[in-house]
Amino acid sequence: MKNAFKDYDRFIALMTDGKLYINPSISFHIACLLLGADEKSLGDLVFSETGFTGDELIDNYRQSYRKFLFENFGIQL
């Protein structure tokens, strides 16, 4: 489980700092492959920490980003 916490921190960093969600072809599965993380362990931890599956969390980031672009720049994706 120790690796799952490290992978969780790396996943969140990819989402927030790396803005992984901007690429529409990235799924949670692909993110796990990029991180070399066990998808089941990381997915379980993401769900316990956020209440969302990995793909739901990525989709929420995407929706928030689209809203930000529209509200601040009038850009609609």
Contacts in CASP RR format, 6 or more apart in sequence:
PFRMAT RR
TARGET T0000
AUTHOR 0000-0000-0000
METHOD contacts of the structure
MODEL  1
MKNAFKDYDRFIALMTDGKLYINPSISFHIACLLLGADEKSLGDLVFSET
GFTGDELIDNYRQSYRKFLFENFGIQL
1 41 0 8 1.000
3 37 0 8 1.000
3 38 0 8 1.000
3 41 0 8 1.000
4 37 0 8 1.000
4 38 0 8 1.000
4 41 0 8 1.000
4 42 0 8 1.000
4 44 0 8 1.000
4 45 0 8 1.000
5 45 0 8 1.000
7 32 0 8 1.000
7 35 0 8 1.000
7 36 0 8 1.000
7 37 0 8 1.000
7 38 0 8 1.000
7 41 0 8 1.000
7 42 0 8 1.000
7 45 0 8 1.000
8 42 0 8 1.000
8 45 0 8 1.000
8 46 0 8 1.000
8 49 0 8 1.000
10 35 0 8 1.000
10 37 0 8 1.000
11 31 0 8 1.000
11 35 0 8 1.000
11 37 0 8 1.000
11 42 0 8 1.000
11 46 0 8 1.000
14 20 0 8 1.000
14 31 0 8 1.000
14 34 0 8 1.000
14 35 0 8 1.000
15 21 0 8 1.000
15 57 0 8 1.000
15 58 0 8 1.000
15 61 0 8 1.000
19 65 0 8 1.000
20 26 0 8 1.000
20 31 0 8 1.000
20 58 0 8 1.000
21 58 0 8 1.000
21 61 0 8 1.000
21 62 0 8 1.000
21 65 0 8 1.000
22 62 0 8 1.000
22 65 0 8 1.000
24 62 0 8 1.000
26 58 0 8 1.000
27 55 0 8 1.000
27 58 0 8 1.000
28 39 0 8 1.000
28 43 0 8 1.000
28 46 0 8 1.000
28 53 0 8 1.000
28 54 0 8 1.000
28 55 0 8 1.000
28 57 0 8 1.000
28 58 0 8 1.000
29 39 0 8 1.000
31 37 0 8 1.000
31 54 0 8 1.000
31 58 0 8 1.000
32 38 0 8 1.000
32 39 0 8 1.000
32 42 0 8 1.000
35 42 0 8 1.000
43 53 0 8 1.000
43 54 0 8 1.000
46 52 0 8 1.000
46 53 0 8 1.000
46 54 0 8 1.000
46 57 0 8 1.000
47 53 0 8 1.000
47 54 0 8 1.000
50 57 0 8 1.000
52 60 0 8 1.000
66 76 0 8 1.000
66 77 0 8 1.000
69 75 0 8 1.000
69 76 0 8 1.000
69 77 0 8 1.000
70 76 0 8 1.000
70 77 0 8 1.000
END
